[in-house]
């Protein structure tokens, strides 16, 4: 058996230090799903943790994720709880960085 790697949760991301797959978790908190059509793709807007800047290590990993071979997958849920239990997440697919605005936090646009 291989050794278990410690994973870290960061601004909705779940990743392992050596992983090339990141999972982006988001919940709507009573709002409509923020996927806007763009041809055959959809746009998803996401905001990073307050400490993330475009020049920070994490900001660069988000911006350059494709070049670095990191796949980011989006999971969304309407709220944290459903029927007194943790609400399930819905898988929306792989996302790709398109752009960002701001810093601390970064407002990132992905295509799904």
N, C-alpha and C positions, 0 to 999 in steps of 0.2 A: 504493500500500500504506500501511496505517496504521502507526503506530509501535508497537513492542512495549513493553508495560508490564512493569515489574519486579514479580513476585509475591513474596509473603512467606509462609512457613509458620509458623503460630502454633498451638501446642497442638493439633495435629491438623487445624487449619484451613488451607486453601489459598485465598488471596484476593488480589486486586489492589486497589490503593488506590481505583480508580474503579469497581470491579466491584459489581454488585448481585447477584452469585451467589457464594456461598461453598461450598466443598466441605469436608465434615467427614470426615476419614479416621480410622479406628480399627482396631486389631488386637486379637484376642482373647487371644493368648498362651496357648493351650491351654484357655481357658475357653469355656463355651457362650455363644452369641450372647445378648446381654442385651436382647432385645425381648420385652416382656411384653404380652399382649393387653389391650386396653381397648376393648370394643365392636368396632367395625370398624377401629380404629386400634391401634397398638402403642406402648409406652413404651420409650424408649431413655435410659439413664443415662450421662452423660459427665462427665469431670472436666477442667477447664481447666488451663492452666499455673499454676504456683504464684504468679506475680505478679498474676494476674487477680482483681480484687475486683468486687463488684456496682457500686461507684461509679466504677470505672476506665473509661476510654474503651472498651476492648475488652469489659468486662463489660456496659456499657450497650448496645453494639452487638449483643451476643448477646441480651440481654433485650428490646430494642426492634427486633429485626431485621425483624419484619413491618411495623411502623409506618414503618420507614425504607426499606421496599421491597427488603430484602435477602432473597434465597431461599437457604436452607441445604440442601444435599443430603448424605445419608449414604452413605458407602462403608465396607465392613467386610471384613476378612480374618482368617483364623484365626491366621496367624503371618507374620513378615516374610519368611521363606524357604520355598520349596516346591520340592523336587527340585533343590536347589542354586542356584535362581534366585529372584528376587523373586516372592513369591506374588501372585496376582491379587486385586484387590478385587472385591467383589460390591456392586452398587448396590441400595440399599434404598428410595430415594425421598427426597422432600422432607420435612424435619423442621420442626416449629414448637415454639418455646419454650413450656414450661408453667410451670416453677418452678425454683428453685434453693435450695440451702442452703449455708451456709458461705461462706468468703472466703479467698483465697490458699491453695489454689485454691477455685474454685466447683464444687460438684457440681450439674450442670444436668440437668433432666429435659426431654426433648423428646418430642413425639408424632410418629410416622412415619406 
